[in-house]
Amino acid sequence: MITILTSVDRETYPHLFDQMFRGRARVFHDRLGWDVDVIDGRELDRYDDLDPVYLVSTDDRDKVLGSLRLLPTTGETMLQNEFKDYFDEPVDIRSPTSWECTRFCIHPHDTVENLAHWRMAASELLIELCSLALNSGIEFIAGVYERPMTRIYKRIGWEPDLLARSKDPTRHLAVGVWEVSEQYLYRMRDLAHTQGFQSQSNRFA
């Protein structure tokens, strides 16, 4: 199940925000070792104060499996600031029809059963992201991603167009854009159906 949230929902859905921020800390700080701020087990940054849109994947017990964050590229973004000089090619994406996706993560789980949840969460997050973008007039999603994730995106049915790679060859980061189209949405839904996944949206904020 996907729930779409904004900052005004923090008081209504505190359990979802708490799980999301804790999951982000486990992924970006503990597993990937990124230089991010973690306070009381939660990872937040200044972009969480800019009224982003969040997509949160949960199971039938309201346990958060994964999440992502969206901001318009016409405002402050990580590509324009933190990652401005990070890549081997200049990247300057500023358009009302292009939004930046950050903090895309699937929360770590340790069992075979939760491995299926991981795959389902990744698939339905991208399906609902594409659907939300289509309904909102967004034509492109931009974001930084780990290059090994390309095979996961391809398996789900929506891989990015590579724009640049990190200057540091030891870091496997890249920046790309995902084209938003009905073709990709249908492709992902068909692949998800084949794998036994069904994407559902709980609420549009």
N, C-alpha and C positions, 0 to 999 in steps of 0.2 A: 504494500500500500504506500502511495506517495502522498505526503502532505506538503502543501506549498504555504510558506510562512513569510512574514515580514517582521520587522522589529516591533511593531505594535502588538504582536502576538506573544511576546515573551511572558506576560503575566497570565495569559490564557493557557499556554502550553509550556510551562516552565520545565516539565520533565523531558520534553523533546529537545529543548535548547540545551539543557544540562547534559543529556546524553550525547548530543551532537558535539558540543565543545570538548567533552571528555574524550570522545572518539577521535577528534582531530588531534588532541594532544598525544594520544597513543600512536597515531599514524605518523604525523609530521615531526614530532619531537622524539618520541621513543624509538620508532622503527626506522624512519628515514634520517634522523639526526639533523633536521633543518634548524636554523637559528630562529626559533619562534619563541614567543613569550608564553609561558605556562604558569598560571597562578591557581593554586588550590586544585590542581589536576585538570584545569580547563585551558584550552588554547583559544585566545581571542586576539584580534589586532584592531587597528584603527578603522579598518574597512567595515568592521561589524557595527560601527557607529554611523555609517553613511546610509542607513536604511536599505540594505541589500534585500534581494529575494533569495530565500532558501528553499531547496527541495530536499525533503527528508524521507528516506525509505524506512518503513517499519514493518515488523511482522505482526501476526494477529494478537500478540500480547503487548503491543505498543513498545516493543524493544527496537531502538534505532539500529539499523543495519548499515546505513551509509547516508551521505549527504553531500551537497554542493552549494556554492554561493554564487550569485549573479549580481553584477553591477554594470550600468551603462558605461560605454567607453567615452562618452561625452563628459564624464566627471573624472574623479580620481580613480586610478586603477593601479594594480601592481605592475602591469606592463609598462606604464608610463613612469613609474617611480623606482621601486625596488629592482626591477629587471631591465631598466632603461639601457644599461651598458653591459648587460650580461651575455648577449648573444653575438654570434659571428656576423650577423647582418642586422642593420637597423630595423627596428619594428615600431611603427607608429600607427596604431589603429584608433581612430577617433571617428565615430559615425553613430547617428541615432539608431541605425539598423544593425549595429554590431555591439554585442554585449560580451563582457569578460566573465568567464567561469573560473573560479578559484576554489581551493579547499575541497576539491572532489576527492572523496575518500570512502572506502568501504572499511568498516570497523573490523579489527582483527578478531577471528574466532578460531577455536582449536579443534573442533570436531568435524567429522565427515558431513554430518547433517548441516552444520553451519557453513560448510564449503558450498553447498547448494544454495544457501541463503545469500552467500557472497555473490555468486554468479547472478542470482535473481535480482539482487539489489543493484548491481552495476548495470544490468540490462534495463530495468525499469526506470532508473534515474535518467539514463540517456534517452529513453523513449519519451518520458514526460518532459524532459528538457526540450527536445525537438518539438513536441506537441505544443508546449507553452510558447516557445519562440514563434511557431507558425501562427498561433492565435494572437500574438502580440505584435506582429509585423517585424519581427527580428529576422534578419537574413543570414547572419553569421554569428557563431560563437567562437571567441578567441580564448586561448588559454595556454599556460605552461604545463607540460606533462613530462613524465618519465618515458623515454623512448621505448623501453621494453613493454610499456603499456599499449603500444601500437597494435600488437597482435590481439590484445583483448578487445580493443575498439573494433578491429576488423572482424573478430568473431561475433561481436554484438551486431555489427552491420553499419557502423558509422565511424569511420576513421578520419582523422584530421589531414588537411593539406599542410605539409611541413613548410614553415617559413624560415626558421633559423635554428641553429644548434648552439649549445653553450660554448663559450670560448675555452673554458677549461675542459680538456678532453677526458678528465677523470669523472666529470659530472655528466650523467646521462640525461640531461634535461633538454627539452626542445620547446619551441613555441609554434603553435599551429592554429588553423582556423577550421571549424566544422561548418560546412554549408548546410543551411536549414532548407529542407524541401520535403514535400509529401512523399517523394520517391524514397528518401532515406527513412522516413517515418514508417512507411508500409514495409520496407525491407526489414527494419528492426522488429516490428510487430510480428512479421511472418517467422523470422528466426526465433523469436521468443516463444511463439506458439509451438514451433517445432520442438523446442527444448522443454516445453511444458510450463513456461512462465506466462503469467498474465499480469499486465500492468493496469493498475487502478489508481485514479486520483481521488484523494479524500476531500480536498478543499482548495479552492482558489482564493488567495488572500487579495 
